[in-house]
């Protein structure tokens, strides 16, 4: 019957009662580039008269059909708005702006290319990038990038757990000075790492002491903190709960921890930033973590030049992001970079010993491009069943809130 067909159509357009929209629904929505606002009852006649139109609504209550058609038109109206872009700075754009909430463009492997990388990322909608320092030696390069690209680069200064042994006796005063000279900056990257090669030179007690000092400095100066955590969720939760809450926010960068951590740390005003490293853990764990993160606390990042992801030919992600992943060639003299100058995949659970050694002669690792945050957006949309535009808009707004920026 017409009523039955309309009911099926209504269920299909809303995803069904009690069922959350999934990736298939998202792909269907994206395929509707030009929404049809014709009322459903006018689109086709009886099953035996395909292609004909009816001038009268089906035999149902007028109130029911008025409500149905209004809901249908309302959904299609907003689809048309989302599919035809938004207006930003007086210009219409087909895509929402994206905020890369954590990267390392000051890394010597790509520092000379940073201007070009920022421009290429901007071409795919990346309007802002939070560049995080890792040691005293690279803070000046973070400041340089901010001065050269003040509208794109958001600076942060911090002492990374991998490089604690490079710190000077006056590191805390130097950090306070860098943050004071740049009132728009955040503190980061700081954190805890229980990888064996890190513990060999920086025991957890030392890491927790230095991390705590940075948390207190951030609270004193009113700055957000970008946090690194590898295999140390217990000590991390302990530090954040004892020193928190943090009114300016704490960003758990490249988050791939358990869902229980999300629920536990929301109380200290934590935000959770997702990179392509989420694809390195089990799919069920990734989905559970993303489902636990409230949309208003979600961020996107690349961790560039680290966290590069290469899709295998038979990977389930090949069709979605395989063709859009970009790589960066390291600088010619990257083999001379050692210690603080070399930072390789600090977000992963792998042993970071290679980060403390120069690359072997003749071997050049593929590096991550900041434009790949658009691939992160696609992955998060696929895993959560939310629309890409909605996620981009929410994460951009969230990052602007954390870093105290205007969304315009």
Beta strands, then each sheet from edge to edge (+ up, - down):
strand 1: 86-88
strand 2: 91-93
strand 3: 98-103
strand 4: 126-132
strand 5: 153-157
strand 6: 186-193
strand 7: 225-230
strand 8: 250-252
strand 9: 270-274
strand 10: 298-300
strand 11: 327-328
strand 12: 367-368
sheet 1: 1+ 2-
sheet 2: 3+ 4+ 5+ 6+ 7+ 8+ 9+ 10+
sheet 3: 11+ 12-
end
